[in-house]
Amino acid sequence: MSEQQANNPLHGLTLESIVSNLVDQLGWEELGYRIDINCFQNDPSVKSSLKFLRKTPWARAKVEALYLQLMH
């Protein structure tokens, strides 16, 4: 299992830190434009976004992909 994690660039990062970094870099408006989900567009907050993303694998995958694209 550790071999798989060694190749995972998101290993050790929390979803909260990923969302917070994206908000710091892009802001809510740009984040909502790039990823068209309601939790980023209407009254966004890290807490409400995390609640949605933890229940919605496809949305979480989009957030993680955007993070990797911007941060690496």
C-alpha positions in Angstrom: 0.0 0.0 0.0 2.8 2.4 0.7 4.1 2.0 -2.9 0.7 3.2 -4.2 0.8 6.2 -1.8 4.3 7.1 -2.8 3.0 7.8 -6.3 0.0 9.7 -5.1 0.7 13.5 -5.3 -2.3 14.1 -3.0 -1.0 11.8 -0.2 -0.9 13.6 3.1 -3.1 16.5 2.0 -6.6 16.9 3.5 -9.5 17.9 1.4 -9.8 21.0 3.5 -6.3 22.1 2.7 -6.9 21.5 -1.0 -10.1 23.6 -1.1 -8.5 26.3 1.1 -5.5 26.5 -1.3 -7.7 26.7 -4.3 -9.8 29.5 -2.7 -6.7 31.4 -1.7 -5.2 31.1 -5.2 -8.4 31.6 -7.3 -11.1 32.9 -5.1 -14.7 31.6 -4.9 -15.9 33.2 -8.1 -13.1 31.7 -10.3 -13.4 28.4 -8.6 -17.1 28.3 -9.3 -16.5 29.2 -12.9 -13.9 26.5 -13.4 -15.9 23.8 -11.5 -19.6 24.3 -12.0 -21.0 23.1 -8.8 -23.5 25.0 -6.6 -21.4 24.9 -3.4 -18.8 27.1 -5.1 -21.3 29.5 -6.6 -24.0 30.3 -4.1 -23.0 31.5 -0.6 -19.7 29.4 -0.7 -17.8 28.4 2.4 -15.1 25.9 3.0 -17.4 24.0 5.5 -20.3 23.7 3.1 -18.0 22.7 0.2 -16.3 20.0 2.3 -19.7 18.5 3.3 -20.7 18.3 -0.4 -17.4 17.1 -1.7 -17.1 14.3 0.8 -20.5 12.9 -0.4 -19.9 13.5 -4.1 -17.0 11.5 -5.6 -17.2 13.1 -9.1 -17.0 16.6 -7.7 -14.2 15.7 -5.4 -12.3 14.3 -8.4 -12.7 17.5 -10.3 -11.4 19.6 -7.3 -8.4 17.3 -6.9 -7.6 17.4 -10.6 -7.8 21.2 -10.6 -5.5 21.3 -7.6 -3.0 19.1 -9.3 -3.1 21.1 -12.5 -2.5 24.4 -10.7 -0.1 23.3 -8.0 2.3 21.1 -9.9 
